[in-house]
Amino acid sequence: MSNRPFTTPWTRREVLEDLLVPAAAGIALAGLAGCGGSGELSADKRVGAPAHDLVVVRNGEPEALVREAVAALGGMKRFVARGDRVVLKPNIGFNRVPEQAANTNPDVVRALAVEVLNAGAKTVKIFDHSLYEARHCYARSGISRAVHDLGVELEFVDERKFVEMTLGGEWLKKWPIYRDVLEADKVINVPVAKQHSTARLSLGFKNLMGVIGGRREAFHQNIHTALADLGGFVRPTLTILDAYRILVRNGPQGGSLADAVLSRTLVAGVDMVAVDAFGCSLFDIEPAQMGFIVEASRRGIGRMDLVGLKTRTVEL
């Protein structure tokens, strides 16, 4: 594996080589034949309160941002127990390089995977329901290469592993959820902060669309209610918002490097509503302008009013 940073621009040869990394690393193409009913499966992976409600770390490189955020929350062992099966859910939806800020930064994903492994996790699975050819998205995002030597399971989504679950939402009554999320002991949501053409912003709630199957485009008919429904059912252990680079225009996939801004920030917490509410400030948007945040707060999924939260800010 190259010793250069994963965020360094790629050469054509490196892109071609990294398309082969998943096969060489043994990416799991799990072949579950016929996942049955939902049984006792659950998507609520919350644990006890952290040392701080919200942590914001600024002016650092990805590894340092993750390290300081996890430490300020009380350490990963507060959330991950020895023997846990852990899912890391980054955004790997687009065939874009890290500098384009359409996917979660690969160095953030790697640093989090290391933290989880060091906490004693038995398995760490990383996946996203990519919008484009997953093999290309995983490689070009830099995430395949970033984690391939860690012993984690980087998985292409297998359509046979979706299980229809009763969400009981206001708009989403039932929807297929990925079995790995349901069976995991802990789920860490790792979105990238970006502008979105339909939802206005793509943050923690929007990133959960990568754990669902079915006709995902139907969400856009009622995006804010649908996201609140989904976020009320899938309750991550942690939400770690990657704002090392943020996509400020032409989201969710961007294209021009001019669409991305180097922010060198990371926001972390157990309350996905609070994390997303703070994430709005990165774009000079008020949380009250975001329908899914308002709706989730109204339902008691989390707090959009950050006043009174125990917030720790770390400047590196």
C-alpha positions, 0 to 999 in steps of 0.5 A: 500500500502506498504511504502517500495520503489517501486524499492526494490526487490519483493518477490514471494508473492508480485508479485502474490498480485500485479497481482491483483492490476489492478482489485482492482484499476479499470484499464480501459479496455475501450470498444470503439466500432468502432473508425471511421475516423481520423477527426480533431485528432492530435498527435502534443501536443507541447506547448511554449518554456520552461525555458531551452531547455534541463535539465539534473539532476544527482545523485538523487533518482527518485522522486528528479530527476523528481522534479528538472527537472520539476522545471528547465523547469519552472514547470509543469503548464507551460505545463499542464493546469487545466482541461487537459487530459494528457497521460503519456507514459512510457515503460512497454513493458517487464515482468521485475522488475525495477532492470533489467532496461527494463521498465521505473522506477516506481518511475519516473512514479509516481513522474511525475503523481503527478506533472501532477495532481498537475498542475490541469490535469482532467485525467491522462492516463498511458499505453503502448502497451506491447510486452508481457502479459500486466497484467504481465508487468504492475505488475512486472514493479512496475508501477501498484503498484506505481500509483494505489492510485493516481486516474490515469487511468492505461489502458491496450491497447484496439486494438479497439482504434487504428485509422489509421492516415496519417503520410505522412512520407518517409516510413510510409505513414499511420499507426494506432495510439492509440486514447487516444494519439490523443484525449489527450491535452498533451502527456508526453513521459517517456522512459527508456534509454537502448541498443537495438538490432536493433535500437542500442539505445531505447530512446524517439523516440523508446518509441513511438512505444508503441502508435502504432498498426499494424505490429510493427515488420515491423519497423525493415525493415527500423527502423531509417527512420520509427522512424523519420517518427513516431517522426515527427507525434507524437510530445510529450509535453515533453520527460522525459528520465529515466536514473536512471538505464540504460540497457547497454547490451542485450536490449531491455529486458535484463535479468541479473542484470549485464546488468543494470547500476545505472546512477541516471540521468534524461534528460528532454526537449520539443525537443525529438531529443535533449533529445535523442542526449544527451541520447547517451552520457550515452552510449558513443555513438555520436548522429551522429552514430544514424540513427534516430537522424540524420534523425530527425535532417535533417528533422527539427524535432529537434536539434541533435547539443547540442551546443548553446542549453540552457542547465541546469545541476543540481547535487543533 
